[in-house]
Amino acid sequence: MSKHVAVLMGGWSAEREISLRSGKACAEALARRGHRVTRIDVGRDIAAVLTTVKPDVALNMLHGRPGEDGTLQGVLEILAIPYSHSGVMASALAMQKDVAKDLFRAADVPVPEGLVASRFEVAKGHVLPPPYVIKPIAEGSSTRRRNSPARTGPMASASSSKNTLPARS
C-alpha cells in the first residue's frame, strides 16, 4: 500500500541548497516507487502546512537547523506524524558536537581528540597540531567546515561560526 509522504526540505539553514537537492532526489525516488509525494520547502509555518497536507509520514531531508537539532522532530511529535531520523532528544544532543562527544566518551565510545575554540582563537593560529578539521559546533557539517592548512601559518579561512570544534581527522 502506498503512503502519502511529505518530503521536508530546504529550510533556512546555511545548508538549504544541499537539502533541496537531497529532497528532490528522494521525492523522485519515492514517486517512482508509487508513493504519493508532497514536497515541502520548510518555512516557519511548517506546523500549519503539515496540518493542511496531512501526510502519513514525513521524510526529513533538512540539513542543519531546524531539521537536525530536534526542532522539526518536536513539531512532528506534537502533530503525531511519524518521521524519519532520530527523535527530539537524540537530535538535539547530536547537533551539539561538544556535548555529543562527552556522551560518547562516557559510554566508552572512542572519539577523536579535540577542543572548542572561538573563531577568533582559530584565526590567530593553529589551536591543535595539524592536521585537523574545524566544524561549526551546532550546525550541520556540510557547510563552513575547514580542513587545516599546511603545518605553518594561521587559519586564514576560519569558520564564521560563533564557536567551532576542531577535531582530529
N, C-alpha and C positions, 0 to 999 in steps of 0.2 A: 504494500500500500504506500503510495507516495505521500510525502509530507509537504506542508507549506513551510518553507524555510526562509526566515528573514536573514539575509546576509548583511551584517553590520560592518560598515567600512568607512573609510575617510576620517571623520572626526576633525579635531582641531589641534592635534599634537604636531610636533615637528616631523613626525613620521607619516603624515597624511598621504603623501604620494605613494609610498610603498604599500600602505594599507589599501588604497584604491586599486592598485594593480593586483594585490593578493585577493581582494574581494571579488574583483571581476573574474579572475581565473576560477575561483571556487564556485561562483554563481553559475558560470558557464558549464562547469563540470556537473554540478547538481542538476541543472536543467537537462543536460544530455542523459542523465540517469532517470529522468521522468518526474523530478520533483517540481512542485510549483515554487518559484523563487521570487522573492521581493527583495530588491537591492535597496538598502537604506544608507544614505550618506548621513552619518550620525551628527546631529546637532544637539544643542542643549535642550531641545524639545523631544528627546528620544522617547520618554515615557508616553507622551501623548501620541506620538507616531506609532509606537508599538501597540498601544491600546486600540488604535484605529485599524491597523493592519491585521492584528490577531493571528500571529504565526503559531504553528505547532511547536516550533523550535527556533532558536537563534544561533547562527554561526557567527561567532565574534572574530572578525578579521581586523579589528583595530590594533594598531601598534602604539605602544606608549600609553600616555594618559588620554582618555579615561578608560581605555579598553583593557589594559593590563594591570591596573592598580587597585582593582576591586570596586571602582565606582560603577562601571556598567554592570558588573556582576550583581551589585546591590540592587540596581534598578530592576534587573531581570528577576531576581529573587522576589522582590516586592510584587511584581506583576505575575509571578508564578509561571514564567516562561522557561522551560528547560533550555540550557545553553551549553555550548562547547567550552572547554578550558577549565581551569581551576576555579574554586569558589572565591568568595569575598576575602576571607582572611588569608588564604594562601596567596592570592593575587597581590594583596596589599603588602604582605611581608616580602614576597619575592621581588617586588618592584623597588623596595628599599635595599639596595645591594649590600650595604654595610650590615644591616640587620639580618638579612638572609645568610650572609657569611658567618655571623655569630651563631645563628641557629644550626647551620651545617656543622660548625666546629663542635658545638655542644652535643651533636648526635654522632660525633666521631667520623664525620664525612670529611675527607681531605679537601682543603681549599687552598688556592694559591696565596702566597704572602701578599699583603697589600696594605694600603692605608688610605685614609680620607684626607684630601688636601684641597684647599681652596684654589680657584683658578689663578689667583694672584701668586700663591706659592709655586704653582706649577709653571707659571710664566717666568719666574725668576731663574729656574734651572731644574735639573733633574731632582726629583724627590725620592727616587729609588734608583739603584743601579740598572741601566738598560740591559736587556730590552724589557719593556712593559707596555701595557695598553691602558689608556685613560678613557674612562666611560663616565657619562653623567650618572650621578648617584641614584636618581629617582626618575629616570626616563628609560625608554627602550634603548636597545643597543645598536639600532641601525642608523642612528644619527649622532653626530658630534663625537663619535669615537675617534680617538687618535692613537696611532702607534708611536712609540718613542722614536725620535730621530737617532742619528748616529751617536756613538758614545760621548761625543763632545758637543757643547753648545746648549743654549737654553731651549726650552719648549716654546718656540715661536708661534706654534699654532695651537695653543692650549684651548681647551673647551671653554665656551662662554657660559656654561652652567655654573650656578652658584657654588655647588660642591661637586668635586669629581672624585672618582675612586680609581686610582692607579692599581692595576692588578698585573701580576706576572703573566707573561704569555706562555 
